[in-house]
Amino acid sequence: MKIITTYILLLSLSLYSFNSYSSDTGLFDKKNCFNNITHNFQTWRNFIKEKNNKGTHHKKRVQMVMNWFDNRFNENDFNRYKSKLECISFKYNVGEEIVDGFMIKPKALSKDLPALIYNRGGNRTFSAVNFASKMLNLFPIAEKGFVIIGSQYISSGDKTKAMTDEFGGKDVNAVLKLLDLLPHIKYVDLDNIGMFGASRGGMETLLALKKSKRLKAVATIGGVSDLFKSIEERPKMERVFKATIPNYDQNKEVELRKRSSIYWVDKLPKNVPILLMHGENDKRVSVEQSISLANVLSKNGYVNKLIIYPQDDHMLNKNRAKAHSELVNWFNLYFKQ
């Protein structure tokens, strides 16, 4: 699986400009997701195959990666998404710093659609949202009638101006900045904005919710709610925290608590419903984190729903379609029609 993860990160975005969004949106360096190596399905598939067809044991690696690929992607889905959706990557400013982002929305719109801000998992460049993750996790939701926008928390551009990942520090400002960009983007219903995140993105979602009054509903998938528990469950995560959280060694207790929603549920707005989804066999973030958070939310009078998927993993690979339906239904339930 580590080999697969490493090579899937090679999936690339487009190299060509995409100009269907007006220049005053605050987005720049816009590029079409469906171009260059992802212009069509076979070009994309061949790219993945060739990238892995090198080095020692390449035959075994190619077979493993392509089995993974073919079990998740097909040409019919690719063509449907390409015909129905617009997808761009872009850069935007957060103060003096530059951050990478992405946006997906249905084509040929005649009315405003609700917007969802998506917060990714991982840290730094690991698990950045690439074309494969968009197709697996975001295109199926966008085609149901949502504008999806998200931050990579960092930038691949000029490193002197690029934001650095603080794992729940100033990167939360990069998430909140997307709320300021939405009014300048066509066909966004500003009365219906939601947010969801996976893994570390669940932490980002609740940190953003604590600071914003513009969200109607939120959701987390395998979300982190207690960084102290994360260290207990996966001690190697402390290396990530040390590498990303400023002054970690000097202020460990304070910084971990700042990022752990289980300790400040009372700071969240009570009028925003919270959906928690988690795989029972999650090896990266224990299901107990969502169970504990749901209990505290309920005790404090917050509207929430906990869904545990039996025998499933961190990314809900066995119940991906069900999870997408739950997300769509959750937001539609609380958005104004």
Helices and strands as residue ranges (DSSP letters): H 2-8, G 23-25, E 27-32, G 36-38, H 41-52, H 58-72, H 75-84, E 85-94, E 97-106, E 113-119, H 131-133, I 134-138, H 139-142, E 147-151, H 171-181, G 182-184, E 188-198, H 200-211, E 217-221, H 227-233, H 237-244, H 248-258, G 261-263, G 265-267, E 274-279, H 287-299, E 304-309, H 320-334
